[in-house]
Amino acid sequence: MQNTLKSICIVGGGTAGWMAATLLSTSLRGSNIKITVVESPDIETIGVGESTVPSIMDFIHACQIDLKEFIQATSASFKLGIRFDDWLKPEASYFHPFGKVGKDINGFDFYQAWLKSIADGNNTRWLDHSPSAIMAEHERFMLRPHQSQNWVLSSYAHALHLDAVQVARYLRTLCQKRGVVRVEATVKKVNLDSKDFINSLDLDDDTQVSSDFFIDCTGFKGLLIDNALKVEFESWSHYLPCNRAATVQTAQVNKPVPYTIAKSLAAGWSWKIPLQHRTGNGYVFSSQFCSDDQALATLVSNVDGKILNEPRIIPFVTGKRKKVWHNNCLALGLAGGFLEPLESTAIHLVYKTLVHFIKHFPDGDFDTGNEQAFNAKIDTDYLEIRDFIILHYCTSGRDDTDFWQWCKNMPIPESLHEKIRQFRKRGQLEHTPGQFFTSDSWCSIFEGMNIRPQKYHPLINGFHSQDLANTLSENIKNIRTTVLQMPNHFDYIQSHCKAR
């Protein structure tokens, strides 16, 4: 007879803890597995991760959450991509759009056809072929129709800007309605058995919680995975030197735009995340090149609107646990690893980790091969995102400060070095199943940094130049015509999902 789990205990609330409780309570419905969340009233959540990527929509759908209700409850606005200011050089901007760029032609990647058109003298921008980029440029938005014959409407994608504290509150209420048990207490001691499995938790209210499996959502301190189980953390700070973030919230003074802004600064970069009711601001920097006081002064002097909270510093180390799942413990969110928020991947990694966990869901025998297969997939996900973030730094044209001088000569992983080499040759990028960032995403960063391949795929020469030019011109026209018929982003929110 199969030895099934009877209970799961999630330690820590916040975005990660309540995302775990929400997805698991949905996926395990009917299994009779009890889910408990131990949430401390004494520990403040980080509450930053407020910019997301399109997989947030997959999470909402998988959890059977009403999208309109979720947006209203979390003061969310829509996000079509990220605008990068001053990364190539001062006053230069580029955009990383979500969704597809262009339409593949005769089975070839659109990027290859576009390269030929450029070589033929047609100077259309890469972003002219992205529905999401043109929507962002004109601040237009509408939810994508479920089925559409218009290729433009089926090509764009979006994410959300949201209030992380409100997200946790919304998911907590939802989970409790679904039968998740919430215990408000602080863990004082983690008890292990003779095999180094977690047996129970002693709480500060003099009670004890036992469970078959534990999920560590205790943030950077990793109360279970680090303090109790001693799973080592692998630092990637030799690749990514930023190790602190200054953050502050400001009142909304302008209508929220449908994109995040990431602006390069003297010792790192700043974010601007426009929600319905306020703006989230931050400065991610390296303490080697900037003091906390300098960072806070820089941040405060560059924000718009009234400051709503006390600016604060969040220290971090970029990297991940050598094992995200060990014995009967899964480390989730900041407890499992951290990649700076340049591409807004924190919530995505929480969701992706949970998806992998559900696929590899253990029974009471805790097969080590199953655990190893899970950890291998998580390693692949983290390494892919790590390399994509490094790409922004190592290709920057800035060299005007000590920080950017360091980036100009920074070490890069061999995996990224090979990817850049392949791209420079003729613009081809290997895409493996399960990879998060598409070839279009990589091409958008390379194009934004003025890196073009030496040549394109030789079979593209079979395309007739004028026919190709006409096709691209017609596609651009279709994008603009479709986009300009959409409502303004702010007006769409006001009409359909204004925050409560």
N, C-alpha and C positions, 0 to 999 in steps of 0.2 A: 504493500500500500504506500502511495506517495506521501512523503512527509512535508506537508504544506505549511507555510507560515501562517501564524494566527494574528500577528500584530506588528505594526510599524510605529516607531516613535520618532518624530521630527523634533530636533532640539534647536530652537531659535525660530522666531517668526520672520518679520521683514518680508521683502519681495520673494526671496528664494524659498523660505519656509512655507509661505502660503501658496506659492506656485506649486510646490511639491504636493502639498495637501490637496489642492484643487485638482491637479491632473491625476493623482493617484486615487482620489475618492471617485473620480469619474471612471478611470480605467479598471479599477478593482471592484466596481459595483457588482454586487451579487456574490462576491467571494467570501464574505463574512470576515475579512481581514480588518481588524480594528486599527484605526489611525488616530494617533494622539499627537498633539503639538504642545510642547513645553515652551512657553514664551515668558521671558523674564520682564517684569515691569521696571526693572532697574537698569536695563541695558538699552541704550539708544541705538536705533538702527542707523546705518549709514545714510540711507534714503537719497542716494544720488542717482544711479542708473536710470535716468528719465528719458533717454533717447533710445529708441529701439530699431530693429531691422524687421523686414517683412515676416519673419517667422513668428512674430507676436500674433499675427492674424491666424496662423496655424494653431497656436496655443489656445486662443480664444475659441476657435471652432472646435478643437479637440475636447475642450472642457465644457462645451455646450453652454457657453456664456452668451447672453444677448449683447451684441456689439454696441447698439445705441445706449443701452443702460450702462455698459462698462465705460464708454467714452464720457457720458454725462457724470458718472460717479468719480472719474479720475481727472477731470478737467483737461482731457486730452485734446490735442490738435493732430492733424495729419502730417506725415513726413514722406516726401518723395525722394529724398536723398540727402547728401551732405555737400555744402559749399565750402571749399577750402580756399581761404584768403591768404595771400602772401607766402605760400609755400614754395612756389617756384622762384619768385622774386617779389619785392614790394609792389603793391598795387595790382598784382596779377591774381586772378581767381580761376578756379576750375571747379567742376561739379562731378560728383560721383552719384549717378542716378540709379534708382532701383528699377527692376524689370529689364526688358530687352532693349537693346539699341539696334535699330534697323531690322530689316527683314532678310533672312538668309536667301541667297539667290542661287538657284540651280544646285542646291545641296552644299554650297560653300558658305563658310562663316561670312556674315555681312562685313566684318572688319577687313577681310581680304579684298572684297569687292570695293570697299570704300578706299583702301590703299591704292588700288588701280585707278580709281576715279581721280584721286589727288595727283597721281603721277601723270594723268592725262590732262591736268591743268584745271580740274574742277575744284574750287576752293570751298566746298561745303564744310561746316564744322562737324566734328564727330557728334556733338550734342544735338545738332539739328535733326538727327535721326532717332533721338530718344524721346518718346512721348512723356516720360516722367520729367526729363530735364526741361522740356518746353512748358509743361504744366507748372513747374516750379518757377520758371522765368516769368511767366504771366500770372503767377499766384492763383491758378485755377485748380479746382478739385471736384471730383465726384467719385463715389464708390463705384468700383468696376462692375459692370453688369455681369450676371452669372453666365450668360451666353450672348455672344455678339458676333455678327458677321464682319464687323469692322475690326481689322487687325490692330489698329491703333488702340482701341478700347481693351483688347485682350493682351496688350504688350506691356502696359505699365503696371507697377506694383507700388505698394505704400506700406509704411509702418506707422507708429504713433509716437508722439511726445506725450509723456504722462507724468503725473505726480506720484512718485514711488510710495510715499506714505499713504496716500489715498488708495493706491492699488492694493497694498497690504491690508488695509482696513476693509475694502470691498471684498477681497478674496476670503478674508477671515469670516465675515458675515455669511458669505455663500457656503463656505465649508461647514460651518456650524449648523446651517440648515440641512446640510447633507449628512449629518451624523458624525462629523469629525469632532473629537473631544479636545477641548483646549484646557490646558492646565497653566495657570498663571503662577509661576514660581521660578526661582533661580537654581540652577544645578550647582550643588556643592561638591559632589564627588561622583566619579564614574567608576563603577565596579566591574572588574574583568574576571572571567573564569580562568581555568587552568590552561585553556587553549588560546588565550589572549582575545577571546570574543567578549564583547560588551554584554554584561549580564543584566545590570540595572543601574539606575541613577538615583542618588540621594539628593533630595530637594531641600530648600531652605525652610519649607513649611513642615519639616519633619515627616514627610511622606517619601515613599519610594516608588519609582516607576520601573517595571520590568517590561521587556519587549523582545521579540525574535530578531528584529532588525532596527537599526538606528540610522537616521539621516542627520548629518552634522551641518546645520545652517547657522553656526555661531560666528560667522564672519572671519576676519583675518586671524583671530586667536585660535581657531580650530580646536575647540575644547575637547572634542572626542578624537578626531583624526590625528591631531598633533599631541596635545597634552597627555591623552590616555594611551593612544595606540602608537605614538612615536613614528608616524609615517613622515619621512623627510620631505622637505620642500625644495624643489629645484629652481634656483633663481636664474632669470634671463636678463638680469640688469646689465650684463656685459653687452647685450644687444640693444636694450631699451633703457637708457639711463634715467628717464623721468621716474621719480620715486615719491612725489608729493603732489597734492592737489589743493589749491585754495578755492573755496566755494562760497557763493552767496546768492540769495534770491532777491529779485527786484520786481517792483510793480510793473504790470504790462502797460507800456506807453504807446505802442503801435499795434496794429492788427497783426496777429501771429502769422508768420510766413510758413509755408509747408515744407520746410527743410531746416536742418541743423546747420549752424555756422561754426566751422573750426578754423581759427585764425592763428597763424604762427607768430610767436612772440620771441623775445630775446633768449629765453632759456627754456622754451617749450612751446605750448600752444594753449589757446583759450577756447572754451565752448560757449555757445549761446543756444539755449533750448527754449523756444517760445510755446508756452502752454496757453490755455484759454484765459487763465486768471493771473498769471505771472510769468516771469522768465527765469530759467535756471542759468546761472553763470558760473564758470570755473576757469582756473588756470592750472594746467598740468605742467609741472616743471621739474627740473633736476636740482637737488640741493647742492650739487657740486658746482653749479654755476649761478645759483640764485638763493638768497636767504628767504625765510618765511616772511619777514617784514617787507622785503622788496616785492615778493609775490603778491601779498595782500594789497600793498599800495598800488601795484600795477593793475590788479583785478578791479579794485574799487574805482580807480580813475578811468576805467574803460567801460563801465556799465552805464546803461540808460535806466532812468526811472528811480523811484524811491527804493532804498535798501530796506528789505523786509525782515531780515534776521541778522544775527551776529555772524560776520564772516568767520570761517574756520579753516583749519588745515587738516587734511587727511593724509597721513603717511601710508605708503604701500610699497610692496616689492613685487615686481612683475615676475611671473613664473607659475608653476603648478606643483601639486603634490606628485611625487613619483608614482603613487597609486591613489587614484581618486576613490576607488572601491577597495577596501581591505577588510577581510573577514566578514563581519556582519555590520559594517559601517560604510555608508556612502557620504563623501564630502561634496557638498553642493554650494554653488555660488562662491563667495570669497574664501570659504574654508577649503575649497578644492583647488582654486587657482585664480589668478588675476591678470588680465591683459588690459592695459590702459584703454580708456573709453573712446579712442580716436575714431573707431568705426562702430561704436555703440553695440558691441557684441556681448555684453555681460548677461543680459536677460536671455539672449539667444542661447548662450552656453548652458544656462540653467535648464532651459527647455530641452535642448539637444541631449544633455546628460540624462534627464529624466526619460526621454524617448528611448535612449540606449538601455537604460536601466529596466524599463518595462519589457523591452525585447529580450533582455537577459535575466528576467526576474528569477530570483533564486527559490529553491525549495529548502527545506530544513537541512539538507545534506551539504549545502554550500560548496558545490563543485568548484575546485580552483581553476579548472580550464574555462569555465563560464566566466568567472571573475577576470581572468587574464584576457579573454576575448573582448570583454567590455572595456577594460583599461586600454587596450590597444586602439580601440575606436576613439576613445576620448583623447588619447595622445595625438592621433591624427588630426582631430578637430582643432585642438589647441595649437599644434604646430602650423597648420594652415593659416589660422588667424594671426598668429605671431609673425609669420613671414610677410603677410599682407600689410600689417602695421609697420614693420621695419621698412617696407618698400617706400612709404611716405617720407621717411627720414633720409634714407641713403640716396634717394634720387633728387632731393631738394637742391635748388640752385643757390640757396642762401649760404653765405660764408662771412656774414658781417658781425657775428659775435663768437665768443669762445665756444658756446654750445653748438652752433651750426658749423663751426670749424671742425669740432669733434665728429659731428654727423657726416661731414664730407669724407672723413677717413675712417668711418666706423667699421668694425668687423661685421660681416653678415654671414648667416648660415649657408652652408654649401647648397642646401635645397633651394634657397632663394637665389643664390649666385647662378645656379644652373637655369633657373626659370628666366632670369633677366637675360642671360646669354642666348637662350633659345628665342626669346622675344626679339632681341636686337637683330638676329639673323633674318627672320622673315615673318615675325608677328604671330607665330603659332604657339599656343599654350595648351599643354596637356590638361584635360579636365577629367577627373576620376569621379565615379558615382559617390554620392554623399558629400561631395565638396560643397562648401557653402558659397564662396565667392565665385561667380561665373567668370568666363573669359571676358565678357563685357565689362565687369567690374575692374579686372586687371587692366584691360585696355584703357579704361577711363582714367586710371591713375597715371599710366604711362603717357597718355596723350596730354593730360594736365601738366605733366612735368617735361613736356616737349621731347619725349623719347619716341622716335619713330624707327621701325625696322628698316634694315638696309634694302630689303626687297620683299615682294609679296609672292604668294604661291604661284608657280609658273603656269598652271592650268587656267588661271584667271585671265591670261592673255587671250583665251578663246572667246572672251566676252567682247562683243562689238562696242567700241568706246562710246559712240553716240547713243546707242540703245541703253547702255549702262547709265549714262548721264541723264537720259530721259526718265529712266526708272527711278533713280535717286531723287530727281527733281519732283516727280509726281508723288513719291512717298513723303517728302518734306511738306509738300502742299497738303496732303491728306492729314498729316499730323497737326499742322497749324489750324486747318479748318475745323478739325474735331475738337482740339483743345480750346479754341476761342468760342466754341459753343457751350463750354462748361461754365458753371457758376464760379464766382470768386470764392477762394478757400474760406475766408472769414464768413462770407454770406452763407455758404453751404453749412458751416457749423451752426450759425445762428438759426438757420431754418430747420435743421434736421437733428442736431445733437448738442445743443447748448448745455453747458455745465449747470447742474442743479445748485 
